[in-house]
Amino acid sequence: MKWDYTCKDCGVNTRKGKVNFYSVTDELWKEFGVGRGMLCLECFRKRLGRDFKKEDFPPCYLNYFDNPVVREIINPTEEEINELHNKIRNN
């Protein structure tokens, strides 16, 4: 199966740049997401109807280290970063 990385709302290619690769909680994606499809970060925020908050993003490498916009929202503490590093090392 070939993945379609096109945002289902605005049509932007979510593979370009790091801003549109993110992970939100399963609960939020089930309520506002598009199943196995993609949404750019801005379109997801519009569907959510509010600004993002830290609790919207689960601790994962993608959110903590790859996406600079999400990292700024999360603003992980040194302890949270260390916990994630340990979790990654132990898997």
N, C-alpha and C positions, 0 to 999 in steps of 0.2 A: 504494500500500500504506500503510495506516495503522499507525503504530507503537504497540505496546503497552508502556507504561512501567511495568507492574506487575511487582514482584519475583516471580520464579517460585517462590520458596521461602516467603516470608512474606506476599505480597500487598500490601505498601506501594507507594504511588505514588512511583516514583523521580524523577519530575519536580518534586516539591515540595521546595524547599530545594536547596542546593548539595552537600550531603554525599553524596548517592547518585549523582552524576555524576562518574565517574572513569574512568581507563583503566589496565589492568594489561597486562603483557607478553602477547604473542600466545601464548607457551608456557603461561603460567598459565591464560589464558582457554580454551585448547584442552583443558587437563586438568580444570579445575574449573568452567568457565563453562557457559552454557546456549545456545551457538550465537548466534543473532541476538536472543535474549531478553535480559531485564534481571535483574540481581541487585542488591539494595541492598548497600552496603559491608559491613554486618555479616553478612549471609548469605554473601557471598563469603568473608569471613574464616572463618566456620564451616566452609565447604566446604574451605578451604585447610588448616584444622586447626592453625593457628598464628597468631601476631601478624604483622602486615605488617612488611616491611622495605623500605628505600629501593629496593632493586634490583627490587622487585615492580612498580614504577610507572615507565613510560617518561617521559622528559622531554617534556612537552607543555603547552600553555597551560592546559588543563583541570586537570591535576594540580598545576602550579606556582602558578597564580593563582586559579582558580575554586573549588576545593574546599579549605576551610580545614583539614579533618581530614587529608587526604592531604598537603597542604603541610607540616603539622606533622610527619608521618611522614618525608617526604622531607628537610625542613629544608635546602632548596637553598642552596648557597653563592652569594655574589655573582657569582663566575665562572660558575657553572652558569646563573644567571639571565641574565647577559649573553650567554652562548652561545645560549640559547634565544631571546632577543630577536633576535639576529643571524640565526638560522636562520629565524625567522618573517618578518623583514624581507626576506630574500633569496628567499623563495618566492613 
